[in-house]
Amino acid sequence: ERVVDISGLPNEIAGPLTAAIARLLFQYKVWQTRDERERDPVLLVCEEAHRYVPDTGLAEYQSAQKSIRRIAKEGRKYGLGLMLVSQRPSDVERTVLSQCNSWIVMRLTNAADQEHVSKFLPDSLTGLARLLPSLSRQEAIFVGEAAALPCRVVIRTLTKEQLPHSDDIPFAKGWADPPVAKEEIKKVVARWRKES
C-alpha cells in the first residue's frame, strides 16, 4: 500500500513515472497541514540513485533529476524524506548527497567511493572511512543525525513477516500509525486543487 516498485519498467516509462511520482508527492506534502504531515510521513527510496542524480553528465532519468533534487533540499520540512541507495556513491551528485543527514555505508572497496564518502563525514570521523573496505557482509558504518553516536553496526536478516510492505516531521511515529484514510488524502487534494 505504500510501495511503488518500478524496477521492472523500461527506462522510457520509469523515468517520467518517477518524475511524476516525485513531483506529486512533493506537492501533496506541501498542501498537507502540519498535523497531517506528522501523521503521514513519506520516504521516497531511490535505488540506483546514480541513474536519477548522477554526479556528472545527464541523468538516465533526466525528467526525475529536478524533482529528486528538490526533495533532497526541501522535503524534510514537509515530511517527505529521501533515501538514496547506490553501490557507487562517487557517481551520485554531490549537492544531493550533501543534503543527506544520516548515512549507512556498507563495504566499499573502490578508492574513489571511499574518498567520496569521506568528504561528507565530519572531520573527526574520517578515520571511519578507512574501515569501509574491511567491513563484513551485513556490516555498516552508521553516522549522522539518526545515530546517537557514530558506530559500526550489523544489519540483521529480516524474516518475511518483518520486511516492509511498504521543521522535520517525526517519520517513525507516523509509520507506526495506521495508513492515512482515503478521505484525508481527498481533503489534501481538494485544498491543492482549490489553490492551483
ZAMI-374759 format. One record per residue (C-alpha): residue number from 0; residue in one letter; x, y, z negated. Coordinates in steps of 0.02 Angstrom, whole numbers, plus 50000, padded with zeros to 5 digits. Example, Ala and Ser with C-alpha at 12.3 -4.5 7.8 and 13.67 -1.06 7.14 Angstrom:
BEGIN
+-----+-----+-------+-------+-------+
|   n | res |    xx |    yy |    zz |
+-----+-----+-------+-------+-------+
|   0 |   A | 50615 | 49775 | 49610 |
|   1 |   S | 50684 | 49947 | 49643 |
+-----+-----+-------+-------+-------+
***
This chain:
BEGIN
+-----+-----+-------+-------+-------+
|   n | res |    xx |    yy |    zz |
+-----+-----+-------+-------+-------+
|   0 |   E | 50000 | 50000 | 50000 |
|   1 |   R | 50149 | 50117 | 49980 |
|   2 |   V | 50274 | 50043 | 50103 |
|   3 |   V | 50282 | 50080 | 50290 |
|   4 |   D | 50410 | 49964 | 50370 |
|   5 |   I | 50460 | 50023 | 50544 |
|   6 |   S | 50614 | 49912 | 50558 |
|   7 |   G | 50541 | 49806 | 50698 |
|   8 |   L | 50485 | 49950 | 50809 |
|   9 |   P | 50580 | 50005 | 50964 |
|  10 |   N | 50683 | 50166 | 50946 |
|  11 |   E | 50570 | 50268 | 51061 |
|  12 |   I | 50425 | 50235 | 50941 |
|  13 |   A | 50518 | 50227 | 50775 |
|  14 |   G | 50598 | 50400 | 50794 |
|  15 |   P | 50440 | 50503 | 50825 |
|  16 |   L | 50343 | 50397 | 50699 |
|  17 |   T | 50474 | 50428 | 50565 |
|  18 |   A | 50472 | 50615 | 50604 |
|  19 |   A | 50282 | 50619 | 50593 |
|  20 |   I | 50278 | 50523 | 50429 |
|  21 |   A | 50413 | 50634 | 50352 |
|  22 |   R | 50327 | 50795 | 50407 |
|  23 |   L | 50155 | 50737 | 50350 |
|  24 |   L | 50222 | 50678 | 50182 |
|  25 |   F | 50308 | 50844 | 50153 |
|  26 |   Q | 50153 | 50946 | 50198 |
|  27 |   Y | 50041 | 50831 | 50095 |
|  28 |   K | 50152 | 50855 | 49943 |
|  29 |   V | 50158 | 51044 | 49968 |
|  30 |   W | 49968 | 51052 | 49961 |
|  31 |   Q | 49952 | 50946 | 49804 |
|  32 |   T | 49931 | 51031 | 49636 |
|  33 |   R | 50071 | 51008 | 49510 |
|  34 |   D | 49964 | 50883 | 49413 |
|  35 |   E | 49932 | 50783 | 49573 |
|  36 |   R | 50118 | 50784 | 49613 |
|  37 |   E | 50161 | 50717 | 49441 |
|  38 |   R | 50036 | 50575 | 49458 |
|  39 |   D | 50082 | 50535 | 49638 |
|  40 |   P | 50271 | 50546 | 49668 |
|  41 |   V | 50332 | 50479 | 49835 |
|  42 |   L | 50502 | 50409 | 49881 |
|  43 |   L | 50548 | 50406 | 50065 |
|  44 |   V | 50679 | 50270 | 50094 |
|  45 |   C | 50786 | 50288 | 50250 |
|  46 |   E | 50878 | 50127 | 50287 |
|  47 |   E | 51021 | 50151 | 50410 |
|  48 |   A | 51023 | 50335 | 50361 |
|  49 |   H | 51159 | 50375 | 50489 |
|  50 |   R | 51029 | 50349 | 50626 |
|  51 |   Y | 50920 | 50490 | 50556 |
|  52 |   V | 51051 | 50613 | 50492 |
|  53 |   P | 51221 | 50574 | 50569 |
|  54 |   D | 51373 | 50673 | 50516 |
|  55 |   T | 51422 | 50709 | 50695 |
|  56 |   G | 51329 | 50712 | 50859 |
|  57 |   L | 51143 | 50691 | 50886 |
|  58 |   A | 51031 | 50581 | 50781 |
|  59 |   E | 50968 | 50422 | 50861 |
|  60 |   Y | 50801 | 50479 | 50793 |
|  61 |   Q | 50830 | 50664 | 50829 |
|  62 |   S | 50648 | 50709 | 50801 |
|  63 |   A | 50663 | 50645 | 50621 |
|  64 |   Q | 50825 | 50737 | 50581 |
|  65 |   K | 50748 | 50906 | 50540 |
|  66 |   S | 50613 | 50829 | 50430 |
|  67 |   I | 50737 | 50722 | 50334 |
|  68 |   R | 50849 | 50873 | 50304 |
|  69 |   R | 50702 | 50973 | 50238 |
|  70 |   I | 50651 | 50836 | 50118 |
|  71 |   A | 50831 | 50821 | 50056 |
|  72 |   K | 50838 | 51008 | 50022 |
|  73 |   E | 50662 | 51045 | 49958 |
|  74 |   G | 50569 | 50882 | 49924 |
|  75 |   R | 50608 | 50858 | 49739 |
|  76 |   K | 50509 | 51010 | 49682 |
|  77 |   Y | 50355 | 50937 | 49768 |
|  78 |   G | 50376 | 50760 | 49701 |
|  79 |   L | 50449 | 50695 | 49864 |
|  80 |   G | 50612 | 50602 | 49841 |
|  81 |   L | 50732 | 50537 | 49971 |
|  82 |   M | 50836 | 50380 | 49961 |
|  83 |   L | 50972 | 50362 | 50092 |
|  84 |   V | 51039 | 50188 | 50123 |
|  85 |   S | 51191 | 50159 | 50231 |
|  86 |   Q | 51338 | 50041 | 50239 |
|  87 |   R | 51438 | 50184 | 50315 |
|  88 |   P | 51417 | 50340 | 50207 |
|  89 |   S | 51551 | 50430 | 50307 |
|  90 |   D | 51430 | 50428 | 50455 |
|  91 |   V | 51292 | 50519 | 50357 |
|  92 |   E | 51276 | 50708 | 50368 |
|  93 |   R | 51373 | 50795 | 50229 |
|  94 |   T | 51240 | 50929 | 50199 |
|  95 |   V | 51107 | 50797 | 50165 |
|  96 |   L | 51224 | 50692 | 50057 |
|  97 |   S | 51268 | 50845 | 49954 |
|  98 |   Q | 51084 | 50855 | 49901 |
|  99 |   C | 51089 | 50680 | 49826 |
| 100 |   N | 51093 | 50698 | 49637 |
| 101 |   S | 51117 | 50512 | 49598 |
| 102 |   W | 51224 | 50381 | 49681 |
| 103 |   I | 51225 | 50192 | 49677 |
| 104 |   V | 51379 | 50142 | 49775 |
| 105 |   M | 51416 | 49961 | 49811 |
| 106 |   R | 51579 | 49889 | 49878 |
| 107 |   L | 51659 | 49995 | 50013 |
| 108 |   T | 51815 | 49929 | 50097 |
| 109 |   N | 51831 | 50062 | 50231 |
| 110 |   A | 51951 | 50201 | 50177 |
| 111 |   A | 51851 | 50336 | 50268 |
| 112 |   D | 51693 | 50286 | 50175 |
| 113 |   Q | 51784 | 50284 | 50007 |
| 114 |   E | 51857 | 50456 | 50040 |
| 115 |   H | 51688 | 50523 | 50095 |
| 116 |   V | 51603 | 50462 | 49936 |
| 117 |   S | 51745 | 50534 | 49830 |
| 118 |   K | 51708 | 50708 | 49898 |
| 119 |   F | 51534 | 50704 | 49821 |
| 120 |   L | 51589 | 50641 | 49650 |
| 121 |   P | 51635 | 50764 | 49512 |
| 122 |   D | 51823 | 50788 | 49498 |
| 123 |   S | 51826 | 50693 | 49334 |
| 124 |   L | 51753 | 50538 | 49418 |
| 125 |   T | 51859 | 50520 | 49574 |
| 126 |   G | 51950 | 50376 | 49489 |
| 127 |   L | 51790 | 50275 | 49504 |
| 128 |   A | 51809 | 50281 | 49692 |
| 129 |   R | 51967 | 50175 | 49676 |
| 130 |   L | 51857 | 50034 | 49609 |
| 131 |   L | 51747 | 50030 | 49764 |
| 132 |   P | 51846 | 49903 | 49867 |
| 133 |   S | 51860 | 49783 | 49719 |
| 134 |   L | 51677 | 49776 | 49669 |
| 135 |   S | 51598 | 49604 | 49672 |
| 136 |   R | 51435 | 49556 | 49755 |
| 137 |   Q | 51288 | 49645 | 49671 |
| 138 |   E | 51406 | 49763 | 49577 |
| 139 |   A | 51395 | 49951 | 49598 |
| 140 |   I | 51455 | 50116 | 49529 |
| 141 |   F | 51308 | 50217 | 49461 |
| 142 |   V | 51334 | 50404 | 49439 |
| 143 |   G | 51232 | 50562 | 49439 |
| 144 |   E | 51077 | 50635 | 49359 |
| 145 |   A | 50989 | 50468 | 49340 |
| 146 |   A | 51138 | 50389 | 49249 |
| 147 |   A | 51161 | 50434 | 49066 |
| 148 |   L | 51347 | 50402 | 49092 |
| 149 |   P | 51443 | 50354 | 49249 |
| 150 |   C | 51459 | 50166 | 49244 |
| 151 |   R | 51489 | 50004 | 49334 |
| 152 |   V | 51327 | 49904 | 49346 |
| 153 |   V | 51271 | 49733 | 49404 |
| 154 |   I | 51116 | 49732 | 49512 |
| 155 |   R | 51011 | 49585 | 49455 |
| 156 |   T | 50922 | 49472 | 49576 |
| 157 |   L | 50735 | 49506 | 49575 |
| 158 |   T | 50604 | 49371 | 49580 |
| 159 |   K | 50474 | 49381 | 49718 |
| 160 |   E | 50347 | 49450 | 49593 |
| 161 |   Q | 50466 | 49590 | 49542 |
| 162 |   L | 50501 | 49652 | 49717 |
| 163 |   P | 50417 | 49818 | 49756 |
| 164 |   H | 50259 | 49814 | 49861 |
| 165 |   S | 50277 | 49962 | 49900 |
| 166 |   D | 50539 | 51087 | 49469 |
| 167 |   D | 50562 | 50897 | 49485 |
| 168 |   I | 50419 | 50776 | 49470 |
| 169 |   P | 50435 | 50628 | 49347 |
| 170 |   F | 50438 | 50489 | 49478 |
| 171 |   A | 50447 | 50340 | 49359 |
| 172 |   K | 50291 | 50397 | 49264 |
| 173 |   G | 50191 | 50418 | 49424 |
| 174 |   W | 50244 | 50249 | 49490 |
| 175 |   A | 50189 | 50165 | 49329 |
| 176 |   D | 50012 | 50231 | 49354 |
| 177 |   P | 49884 | 50153 | 49472 |
| 178 |   P | 49890 | 50217 | 49652 |
| 179 |   V | 49802 | 50381 | 49688 |
| 180 |   A | 49619 | 50359 | 49739 |
| 181 |   K | 49569 | 50397 | 49919 |
| 182 |   E | 49456 | 50536 | 49855 |
| 183 |   E | 49606 | 50626 | 49781 |
| 184 |   I | 49701 | 50612 | 49945 |
| 185 |   K | 49549 | 50683 | 50037 |
| 186 |   K | 49547 | 50834 | 49919 |
| 187 |   V | 49729 | 50874 | 49958 |
| 188 |   V | 49699 | 50856 | 50146 |
| 189 |   A | 49546 | 50970 | 50133 |
| 190 |   R | 49649 | 51106 | 50048 |
| 191 |   W | 49784 | 51084 | 50179 |
| 192 |   R | 49661 | 51099 | 50324 |
| 193 |   K | 49575 | 51249 | 50246 |
| 194 |   E | 49739 | 51346 | 50242 |
| 195 |   S | 49803 | 51290 | 50413 |
+-----+-----+-------+-------+-------+
***
